[in-house]
Every structure is written in C-alpha cells, then in structure tokens.
C-alpha cells in the first residue's frame, strides 16, 4: 500500500509541475514538455528519499529497496517522458 501511495504522490507532483509549466510558461505545449522534463530529476530525488527512509528507518537493505525504488521512480517518470515526447514535438 505504501508503494501505491508514494507513486500517487509522484503523479500528484507531476500534475503540479504541469500546472506550473502551464501558468508560469506561455501556456504552449513546449512549456508542458519542459515541465515534464524537469519533473524527472525531481522525482528521482523524491524516490531516492523514499528509498533512504526505507533503508535507514524501516530497516530494509539496499538490495531489498532497490527494486521498489526503480518501480516507484519508473512509472511516473515513464508517464512524464511520454508527455515530454508528445508535447515536445
């Protein structure tokens, strides 16, 4: 359940980035593409923090947390990458 909640947070963060790109940019599709592009490294840091909490606080090993980190990072990042590709053309 925690994994789903963290990924939901990732999608919520993606929406925040897209809204910021729309309102702070010129509203064009290129602004949305840039917002999606900036989301990916920000989400990498966020997913990494989640992994660090799992290792340091919950007591999981890095080997146990790494596949979860990759899954948590990859799903929202893949959606952001697709949006970047779609709006950046």
DSSP file (Angstrom, degrees, kcal/mol; ACC not computed):
  #  RESIDUE AA STRUCTURE BP1 BP2  ACC     N-H-->O    O-->H-N    N-H-->O    O-->H-N    TCO  KAPPA ALPHA  PHI   PSI    X-CA   Y-CA   Z-CA
    1    1 A X     >        0   0    0      0, 0.0     4,-2.2     0, 0.0     5,-0.2   0.000 360.0 360.0 360.0 -36.9    0.0    0.0    0.0
    2    2 A X  H  >  +     0   0    0      1,-0.2     4,-2.5     2,-0.2     5,-0.2   0.896 360.0  54.3 -61.7 -39.6    2.9    2.3    0.8
    3    3 A X  H  > S+     0   0    0      1,-0.2     4,-2.5     2,-0.2    -1,-0.2   0.915 108.5  48.3 -60.9 -43.8    4.3    1.9   -2.7
    4    4 A X  H  > S+     0   0    0      1,-0.2     4,-2.4     2,-0.2    -1,-0.2   0.896 111.5  50.5 -64.3 -40.3    0.9    2.9   -4.3
    5    5 A X  H  X S+     0   0    0     -4,-2.2     4,-2.0     2,-0.2    -2,-0.2   0.909 111.0  48.0 -65.6 -41.4    0.7    5.9   -2.0
    6    6 A X  H  X S+     0   0    0     -4,-2.5     4,-1.8     2,-0.2    -2,-0.2   0.917 112.4  48.5 -66.8 -42.1    4.3    7.1   -2.9
    7    7 A X  H  X S+     0   0    0     -4,-2.5     4,-2.3     2,-0.2    -1,-0.2   0.887 108.7  54.5 -64.8 -36.7    3.6    6.6   -6.7
    8    8 A X  H  X S+     0   0    0     -4,-2.4     4,-2.3     1,-0.2    -1,-0.2   0.893 106.2  52.1 -60.6 -38.9    0.4    8.6   -6.2
    9    9 A X  H  X S+     0   0    0     -4,-2.0     4,-2.4     2,-0.2    -1,-0.2   0.867 107.2  53.5 -62.8 -36.1    2.5   11.3   -4.7
   10   10 A X  H  X S+     0   0    0     -4,-1.8     4,-2.1     2,-0.2    -2,-0.2   0.911 109.5  46.7 -64.4 -42.8    4.7   11.2   -7.8
   11   11 A X  H  X S+     0   0    0     -4,-2.3     4,-2.1     2,-0.2    -2,-0.2   0.883 111.2  52.2 -67.4 -36.8    1.7   11.6  -10.1
   12   12 A X  H  X S+     0   0    0     -4,-2.3     4,-2.1     2,-0.2    -2,-0.2   0.909 109.5  49.8 -63.5 -40.7    0.4   14.5   -7.9
   13   13 A X  H  X S+     0   0    0     -4,-2.4     4,-2.5     1,-0.2    -2,-0.2   0.879 107.7  54.1 -64.5 -37.5    3.9   16.1   -8.2
   14   14 A X  H  X S+     0   0    0     -4,-2.1     4,-2.6     2,-0.2    -1,-0.2   0.910 107.5  50.3 -62.0 -41.8    3.8   15.6  -12.0
   15   15 A X  H  X S+     0   0    0     -4,-2.1     4,-2.8     2,-0.2     5,-0.2   0.910 109.4  51.4 -62.2 -41.8    0.4   17.4  -12.1
   16   16 A X  H  X S+     0   0    0     -4,-2.1     4,-2.5     2,-0.2    -2,-0.2   0.925 110.9  48.0 -61.1 -44.1    1.9   20.3  -10.0
   17   17 A X  H  X S+     0   0    0     -4,-2.5     4,-2.6     2,-0.2    -2,-0.2   0.918 112.5  48.7 -62.4 -43.2    4.9   20.5  -12.4
   18   18 A X  H  X S+     0   0    0     -4,-2.6     4,-2.1     2,-0.2    -2,-0.2   0.905 112.0  48.3 -65.6 -40.7    2.5   20.5  -15.4
   19   19 A X  H  X S+     0   0    0     -4,-2.8     4,-2.7     2,-0.2     5,-0.3   0.908 111.8  50.0 -64.7 -40.6    0.3   23.2  -13.9
   20   20 A X  H  X>S+     0   0    0     -4,-2.5     4,-2.9    -5,-0.2     5,-0.6   0.910 110.7  50.1 -63.4 -41.0    3.4   25.3  -13.1
   21   21 A X  H  X5S+     0   0    0     -4,-2.6     4,-1.0     1,-0.2     6,-0.7   0.876 112.8  47.2 -63.5 -36.9    4.5   24.9  -16.7
   22   22 A X  H  <5S+     0   0    0     -4,-2.1    -2,-0.2    -5,-0.2    -1,-0.2   0.928 121.9  33.0 -70.7 -44.6    1.2   26.0  -18.0
   23   23 A X  H  <5S+     0   0    0     -4,-2.7    -2,-0.2     1,-0.1    -3,-0.2   0.822 125.1  40.3 -86.7 -31.4    0.7   29.0  -15.8
   24   24 A X  H  <5S+     0   0    0     -4,-2.9    -3,-0.2    -5,-0.3    -2,-0.2   0.770 116.1  55.0 -87.2 -26.7    4.4   30.2  -15.4
   25   25 A X  S  <<S-     0   0    0     -4,-1.0    -3,-0.1    -5,-0.6    -4,-0.0  -0.011 110.3 -85.0 -86.0-161.6    5.2   29.5  -19.0
   26   26 A X        -     0   0    0      2,-0.0    -4,-0.1    -2,-0.0     3,-0.1   0.350  60.6-108.5 -91.4   7.3    3.4   30.8  -22.1
   27   27 A X  S    S+     0   0    0     -6,-0.7    -5,-0.1     1,-0.2    -4,-0.1   0.497  75.9 134.2  82.2   2.6    0.8   28.0  -22.0
   28   28 A X  S  > S-     0   0    0     -7,-0.2     4,-1.3     1,-0.1     3,-0.3  -0.269  72.9-107.8 -81.0 170.8    2.2   26.3  -25.1
   29   29 A X  H  > S+     0   0    0      1,-0.2     4,-2.2     2,-0.2     5,-0.1   0.803 119.3  61.5 -68.0 -27.9    2.9   22.6  -25.4
   30   30 A X  H  > S+     0   0    0      2,-0.2     4,-2.3     1,-0.2    -1,-0.2   0.845 100.3  54.0 -66.8 -32.3    6.6   23.3  -25.2
   31   31 A X  H  > S+     0   0    0     -3,-0.3     4,-2.1     2,-0.2    -1,-0.2   0.887 109.3  48.0 -67.0 -38.4    6.1   24.7  -21.7
   32   32 A X  H  X S+     0   0    0     -4,-1.3     4,-2.3     2,-0.2    -2,-0.2   0.882 110.2  52.2 -67.9 -37.6    4.4   21.5  -20.7
   33   33 A X  H  X S+     0   0    0     -4,-2.2     4,-2.1    54,-0.3    -2,-0.2   0.910 109.8  48.8 -63.3 -41.9    7.2   19.5  -22.3
   34   34 A X  H  X S+     0   0    0     -4,-2.3     4,-2.3     2,-0.2    -2,-0.2   0.895 109.9  51.9 -64.9 -39.5    9.7   21.5  -20.3
   35   35 A X  H  X S+     0   0    0     -4,-2.1     4,-1.5     1,-0.2    -2,-0.2   0.914 110.6  47.6 -63.3 -42.5    7.7   20.9  -17.1
   36   36 A X  H  X S+     0   0    0     -4,-2.3     4,-1.1     1,-0.2    -1,-0.2   0.878 110.8  52.8 -65.1 -36.9    7.6   17.2  -17.7
   37   37 A X  H  X S+     0   0    0     -4,-2.1     4,-0.7     1,-0.2     3,-0.3   0.899 110.3  47.0 -65.1 -41.0   11.4   17.2  -18.4
   38   38 A X  H  X S+     0   0    0     -4,-2.3     4,-1.2     1,-0.2    -1,-0.2   0.760 103.8  63.9 -72.9 -25.0   12.1   19.0  -15.1
   39   39 A X  H  X S+     0   0    0     -4,-1.5     4,-3.0    -5,-0.2     5,-0.3   0.880  90.5  66.7 -64.3 -37.7    9.8   16.6  -13.2
   40   40 A X  H  X S+     0   0    0     -4,-1.1     4,-1.9    -3,-0.3    -1,-0.2   0.917 105.0  38.4 -59.6 -51.6   12.0   13.6  -14.0
   41   41 A X  H  X S+     0   0    0     -4,-0.7     4,-1.9     1,-0.2    -1,-0.2   0.879 116.3  53.6 -67.5 -32.7   15.1   14.6  -11.9
   42   42 A X  H  X S+     0   0    0     -4,-1.2     4,-2.2     1,-0.2    -2,-0.2   0.913 110.5  46.6 -64.0 -40.5   12.9   16.0   -9.2
   43   43 A X  H  X S+     0   0    0     -4,-3.0     4,-3.0     2,-0.2     5,-0.3   0.830 106.3  58.8 -71.2 -31.6   11.1   12.7   -8.9
   44   44 A X  H  X S+     0   0    0     -4,-1.9     4,-2.0    -5,-0.3    -1,-0.2   0.922 108.8  45.4 -60.1 -43.5   14.4   10.8   -8.9
   45   45 A X  H  X S+     0   0    0     -4,-1.9     4,-2.3     2,-0.2    -2,-0.2   0.924 113.5  49.8 -65.1 -44.5   15.4   12.7   -5.8
   46   46 A X  H  X S+     0   0    0     -4,-2.2     4,-1.9     1,-0.2    -2,-0.2   0.916 112.4  45.8 -61.9 -44.2   11.9   12.1   -4.2
   47   47 A X  H  X S+     0   0    0     -4,-3.0     4,-2.1     1,-0.2    -1,-0.2   0.857 111.2  54.4 -67.0 -34.2   12.0    8.4   -4.9
   48   48 A X  H  X S+     0   0    0     -4,-2.0     4,-2.6    -5,-0.3    -2,-0.2   0.881 106.0  51.5 -65.9 -38.2   15.6    8.3   -3.6
   49   49 A X  H  X S+     0   0    0     -4,-2.3     4,-2.3     2,-0.2    -2,-0.2   0.911 108.5  51.8 -63.4 -41.7   14.5    9.9   -0.4
   50   50 A X  H  X S+     0   0    0     -4,-1.9     4,-2.0     1,-0.2    -2,-0.2   0.906 110.4  48.7 -60.4 -41.1   11.8    7.3   -0.1
   51   51 A X  H  X S+     0   0    0     -4,-2.1     4,-2.1     2,-0.2    -2,-0.2   0.918 109.5  52.0 -64.6 -43.0   14.4    4.6   -0.6
   52   52 A X  H  X S+     0   0    0     -4,-2.6     4,-3.3     1,-0.2     5,-0.4   0.891 108.7  50.6 -61.7 -39.6   16.7    6.2    2.1
   53   53 A X  H  X>S+     0   0    0     -4,-2.3     4,-2.3     1,-0.2     5,-1.7   0.908 109.4  51.6 -63.9 -41.3   13.8    6.2    4.6
   54   54 A X  H  <5S+     0   0    0     -4,-2.0     6,-2.3     3,-0.2     5,-0.2   0.874 117.1  39.0 -62.4 -37.4   13.2    2.6    3.9
   55   55 A X  H  <5S+     0   0    0     -4,-2.1     4,-0.3     4,-0.2    -2,-0.2   0.932 125.3  34.5 -78.2 -47.6   16.8    1.7    4.4
   56   56 A X  H  <5S+     0   0    0     -4,-3.3    -3,-0.2    -5,-0.2    -2,-0.2   0.866 132.6  21.7 -81.1 -37.1   17.6    4.0    7.4
   57   57 A X  T  <5S+     0   0    0     -4,-2.3    -3,-0.2    -5,-0.4    -2,-0.1   0.850 126.7  41.6-100.5 -42.4   14.3    4.0    9.3
   58   58 A X  S   <S-     0   0    0     -5,-1.7    -3,-0.2     2,-0.1    -4,-0.1   0.652 101.4-123.6 -86.6 -14.6   12.4    0.8    8.3
   59   59 A X        +     0   0    0     -4,-0.3    -4,-0.2    -6,-0.3     2,-0.2   0.623  57.4 145.1  87.2  12.6   15.4   -1.4    8.3
   60   60 A X        -     0   0    0     -6,-2.3    -1,-0.3     1,-0.1     2,-0.1  -0.504  49.0-115.9 -79.1 153.7   15.3   -2.8    4.8
   61   61 A X     >  -     0   0    0     -2,-0.2     4,-2.2     1,-0.1     3,-0.2  -0.447  23.5-112.4 -81.9 163.4   18.6   -3.5    3.0
   62   62 A X  H  > S+     0   0    0      1,-0.2     4,-2.5     2,-0.2    -1,-0.1   0.890 119.6  56.6 -61.4 -38.6   19.5   -1.6   -0.1
   63   63 A X  H  > S+     0   0    0      1,-0.2     4,-0.6     2,-0.2    -1,-0.2   0.840 109.7  45.3 -63.3 -32.7   19.1   -4.8   -2.1
   64   64 A X  H  > S+     0   0    0     -3,-0.2     4,-0.6     1,-0.1    -1,-0.2   0.865 117.8  42.8 -76.1 -36.9   15.5   -5.1   -0.9
   65   65 A X  H  X S+     0   0    0     -4,-2.2     4,-2.9     1,-0.2     5,-0.2   0.768  96.4  76.1 -81.9 -26.7   14.7   -1.4   -1.5
   66   66 A X  H  X S+     0   0    0     -4,-2.5     4,-2.6     1,-0.2     5,-0.2   0.897  95.4  46.5 -58.7 -46.3   16.4   -1.0   -4.9
   67   67 A X  H  X S+     0   0    0     -4,-0.6     4,-2.1     1,-0.2    -1,-0.2   0.889 114.4  49.0 -63.7 -35.1   13.7   -2.8   -7.0
   68   68 A X  H  X S+     0   0    0     -4,-0.6     4,-3.1     2,-0.2     5,-0.2   0.917 110.6  51.0 -67.4 -42.4   11.0   -0.9   -5.2
   69   69 A X  H  X S+     0   0    0     -4,-2.9     4,-2.9     1,-0.2     5,-0.3   0.936 109.9  49.7 -57.4 -47.7   12.8    2.3   -5.8
   70   70 A X  H  X S+     0   0    0     -4,-2.6     4,-2.8     1,-0.2    -1,-0.2   0.904 114.1  45.0 -61.0 -41.6   13.1    1.5   -9.5
   71   71 A X  H  X S+     0   0    0     -4,-2.1     4,-1.9     2,-0.2    -2,-0.2   0.937 114.1  48.4 -66.7 -47.0    9.4    0.7   -9.8
   72   72 A X  H  X S+     0   0    0     -4,-3.1     4,-0.7     1,-0.2    -2,-0.2   0.887 119.5  39.6 -62.1 -39.4    8.4    3.8   -7.8
   73   73 A X  H  X S+     0   0    0     -4,-2.9     4,-1.9    -5,-0.2    -2,-0.2   0.919 113.3  53.8 -73.7 -43.6   10.6    6.0   -9.9
   74   74 A X  H  X S+     0   0    0     -4,-2.8     4,-2.7    -5,-0.3     5,-0.2   0.854 100.5  55.9 -68.0 -39.2   10.0    4.4  -13.3
   75   75 A X  H  X S+     0   0    0     -4,-1.9     4,-1.8     2,-0.2    -1,-0.2   0.970 115.6  34.3 -65.7 -55.4    6.2    4.5  -13.5
   76   76 A X  H  X S+     0   0    0     -4,-0.7     4,-2.5     1,-0.2    -1,-0.2   0.882 119.0  53.7 -65.2 -34.1    5.7    8.3  -13.0
   77   77 A X  H  X S+     0   0    0     -4,-1.9     4,-2.7     2,-0.2    -2,-0.2   0.878 106.6  52.3 -66.6 -36.0    8.9    9.1  -14.9
   78   78 A X  H  X S+     0   0    0     -4,-2.7     4,-2.3     2,-0.2    -1,-0.2   0.920 110.2  47.8 -64.1 -43.3    7.7    7.0  -17.9
   79   79 A X  H  X S+     0   0    0     -4,-1.8     4,-2.3    -5,-0.2    -2,-0.2   0.925 113.1  48.6 -62.4 -43.7    4.5    9.0  -18.0
   80   80 A X  H  X S+     0   0    0     -4,-2.5     4,-2.7     1,-0.2    -2,-0.2   0.899 110.2  52.0 -63.2 -39.8    6.4   12.2  -17.7
   81   81 A X  H  X S+     0   0    0     -4,-2.7     4,-2.4     2,-0.2    -1,-0.2   0.893 109.3  49.3 -63.3 -39.7    8.7   11.0  -20.5
   82   82 A X  H  X S+     0   0    0     -4,-2.3     4,-2.7     2,-0.2    -1,-0.2   0.897 112.2  48.2 -65.9 -39.6    5.8   10.2  -22.7
   83   83 A X  H  X S+     0   0    0     -4,-2.3     4,-2.9     2,-0.2     5,-0.3   0.903 110.6  51.5 -66.3 -40.2    4.3   13.7  -22.0
   84   84 A X  H  X S+     0   0    0     -4,-2.7     4,-1.6     1,-0.2    -2,-0.2   0.920 113.4  45.1 -59.8 -44.4    7.7   15.3  -22.8
   85   85 A X  H  < S+     0   0    0     -4,-2.4     4,-0.4     2,-0.2    -2,-0.2   0.920 115.7  46.4 -65.8 -44.4    7.8   13.4  -26.1
   86   86 A X  H >< S+     0   0    0     -4,-2.7     3,-0.7     1,-0.2    -2,-0.2   0.933 120.8  35.7 -66.9 -46.7    4.2   14.2  -27.0
   87   87 A X  H 3< S+     0   0    0     -4,-2.9   -54,-0.3     1,-0.2    -1,-0.2   0.684 110.5  62.9 -83.0 -17.2    4.3   17.9  -26.2
   88   88 A X  T 3<        0   0    0     -4,-1.6    -1,-0.2    -5,-0.3    -2,-0.2   0.466 360.0 360.0 -87.3  -0.2    7.9   18.5  -27.3
   89   89 A X    <         0   0    0     -3,-0.7    -1,-0.2    -4,-0.4    -2,-0.1   0.457 360.0 360.0 -88.3 360.0    7.2   17.6  -30.9
